Amino acid sequence: MVDCRRRFHRKNILGADETRALPRIGQVFGSNPSASKPYEEALRDGVRELGYAEGKNVVCVRRYAEGDKSRIPAILAELVALGVDVLVVTPTAAHAAKEATTVIPIVVPSHADPVKGGLAVSYARPGGNITGLSSAIPDTEAKRLEFAMEFMPNLKRLGLLREAYPELLSAPQITAEENAFEAVARGQGVTVQVYDLKSLEDVQTAMKIVGRDRIPVMTVFISFFTILHRDRIIGGLAAQGVPVVSEGREAAEAGALLTYSPDFFDLWRRSAAYVDNV
């Protein structure tokens, strides 16, 4: 695991008469409180391990986008206006956070590639006010496909289900992950059929199309939308008799056949060290 780590020193932008007794950690989650809870608890555990007790020597200000990325800029503007000492944000909110402030330190717990994503100049010296942990593991896509082919040795075709918002699809780390998966599939002689989701209505439509296309196995790319609606998506595929290969513990708990990825919850727990450095 490669870290992009840097210590930050925040300027006093509130003036010399600042009287706030406790430091404040602003947290931005892409989903709702229920879906975000495991990440929230992981970060809380990490903060607690470093000697912080919420309400006693630190204050946490949490906000949830409820699966709607258009809400993130307003959420960040609110937290910046509140004068939080540090922002902890989900990877998909990282660019919006970078645009929201150049002063408040930003911690991104699990970005796939902060350098290619344009968040950091390099891993050793990220520059700017962003730091965090990288979740990139070489050959993850290849291993995920390899596991799928162990279950289906004669696999020649599979589906790829993804959230289809333009800004997400154009994000460098998302594009790189999808391109890598499709390249590995082609190398194994497997054709990839892409299914796009923009709304809940699209989920139902996709289920019908997948059944019509007789897709033997589906890989689900994790994002705000697919995490928030994972039970409906993975359950709907199961009803069609389509096994799911995905990433993250949430997908496994929702009924995916197999998942292979870094332990994102552990990355969120470890990110507390970067908050502590601030």
N, C-alpha and C positions, 0 to 999 in steps of 0.2 A: 504494500500500500504506500503510495507516495503522498506526502503531505505538502501543502502550500502554506507555509507558516510564517508569521511575522508578528512582532509585537507592535502595538499601537499606543500612542499617547494622545488622548483627546484634548483639544484646545477648549478652554473655558469660554463657550459661546453664550453663556447665560449671564455673564457679568460677574464682577468680583463679589457681589452680595448674594451669590447663590447660596441658598439655605437648605436645599434638599438633603435630608439626613441619610437616605439610602440610595445606592446605585440602582438604576432601572434597566432591565433587559427587555427590549422589545422583540416579540416573537411573531413571525408571520407564517401561517400555515395555509396551504392551498385548499384543503378540504374542510369538512365540518369538524366540530369538536370530537365526535365519536371516531371518525376515521383518523384524526390527527393524534388521538390520545396516546398510542404507543410511542410516537416520536416525542411528544410532549413529556411523557414519563421518562423516557430515556435521557433526555436533556436534564430533566429535574434530578434524576439519579446522579448524573455526572456532576452537576452543580453541588448536590448534597455531599458527594464524596470529597469535594474540595473545601468543605467546611462552611458552605452557605446554607442558610435556612430561610426559605421564602417567608417574607413578612417580618423577619427579624433583622437580617443584615443585607437583604436584597429584595427587590420588588420585580415581579415578572408581569409584563403587560402583553397579553396574548390577543391576537386578532386572527379571524378565519375568513378565507375568501369564499367558502362554501362551493368550491368547484368552479367559480366564476373568475377567470383571470382578469377581467376588466375592472374588478374591484381592487386589485392589488395596488395600483398607484395611489388611490385615495387612502387606503389603509396605511401605506408607507408615509404619505404626507401627514397623516394624523400622528403617527409615532414620532416623526421628526419634529413636529410642532410640540409634542409633549416633552421633547428634550431627553429622550432615552439615551443611555450611555453607550449602548451597543445594540445592534440589530442581528438577530439570528433568523435567517430566511431559508425557505425551501429553494432548491436549485432553479426551478422555473421562475421564481421571483427575483433571482439574483440581479439580472440586468435592470429590472425596474428599481431595485434598491440602489444600484450604482448610479442611476439617473436621479434618484431622490435626494442623495446626499453625497458630498465629497468629504465631509467632516466626521460624521459618526462612523466608527468602525463597523464593518459588516462581516459576519461569520456565516459561511455556507457549509453546512455539515457534510454534504455528500454529492458534490458536483462531479459529473462523469469526466470532464476534461476542462478545467478552468482556463488553461492556456489557449487551446483551440477555440474555446467558447468566448474568448475575448475579455475574460474577467481578470486575468493575471498575465503579467509580462513573462514570468517564468515561475517554476515551482520554488526555486531557491529564493528569488526576490520578486514577489508578486507585484509590488508597486501599488500605489493608490491606497485605498482604505478597505480592501477586501482580503480576507484570508479564510482558511478552512481546511477541509479534507477532500481528497479526490477519491471517488469510488471506482476509478478505472482499474480493471483487471484484464490483462491481455487474454485474448482468446475466449472471453466469456460467451460470445455468441456462438463460437464453434462448439464449445462444450454443451451448450443448451441444445443445439441441433444434434450433436452426437448422442446425447441422452435420449432424445426423441426417436432417433433412428434405432436405438437399442430395443425400444418397445415395438417399433415398426420397421423391421429390416428392409422391407421393399418399398419404403416411402419414396414417392416420386413427386408429391405435391403437398403443399401445406398452405394454410392461411396466415396472414399477418394482420392483426386487428390493432388499430391505433387511433388516438385522438387526432382529429384532422384540422385543428385551428391553424391558420397560415403561419402565425408567429411561432408556433411550436414546431411545425414541420420544417421551418427555415432555421431553427436553432442549430448551431454547428454540432453540438454534442448529440442531439437527437438524430440529425442527418447522418452523422458518422456511424452511430450505432446501427441504424437501419441499413445503411449501405454495407456495413460489415456483415450483418446477418445475411443479407441477400447475396453477397459475394460468396460467403461460405456455402450457402445453399446451392448456388449455381455450380460451385466446385464439386459438390456431391451429386450433381445431376438432379437436384430438387427444384421444382418450379414454385415460386412464391406468388400467391394471390393476395393482394392488399385490399382490406376493408376499412373504410374511413368512418369515424364517428364524430358527429358534431353536436348531437342532442340525444335525449332519451328515445325520441322517436326513431332515430337512426339505429339504436340498439335493437329494437324489435324488427326493423327492416333487415338488418344484418343477419339476425338469427334465421330469418326465412331464406335469405339468399345463400347463406352458408349451407343450409339443408338442401337447397336446390342444387348447389354446386358440388355436393357430396364431398366436402373438405374432410380429409381423414384426421387432421390434427391442426390445432390453431395455436399460434404464439401471440400472446397479448402483451403489447408494450405498455409499461406502467407510466401513468401520468396523473395529473389532478383528476381528470374525468374518470379514467378507468379504475383508479383506487376508490373514488367516491361511490361508484356504481359496480364494484367488483362482484358483489353477490348476484346482481341481475345479469351481468355479462357472462360470468363463468357458469352460473346456474343455467342461463339460457342456452349456452353451448352444450352443457351436459344433457339438457333435455333433447338436444338434437343428436346426441350420441357422439359429440365431438370432444375429445380430450384436449386439455389446455396445457401448454408449456409456457412458463412465464418467469418472472423474477419477483423476489420479495416474499416475506413471510405472509403478508396479507393475501396474496394470490393463493398460496398453499392452503391457508385457513378457509378460503372461499371455495375450495374444491378443485384447484388445479391438479393435474396429474403429477406434475413435477415443477419445481422452480430451481433456478441456479443463479446466484448473484451474491454480491457482498452482503454482509449483515448491516443493513442500513440503520437499524436501531442502535447498534454498537457505535457506528460512526457519529450518530447524534449524541450519544453519551460521551464519547471522546471529545466532541467539539466543545464541551464545557471548559476544557483546558484553555482553549483559545479565548473564550469569554473571560476566563480568569486572568489571562495575560493582559487584557485590556484594563 
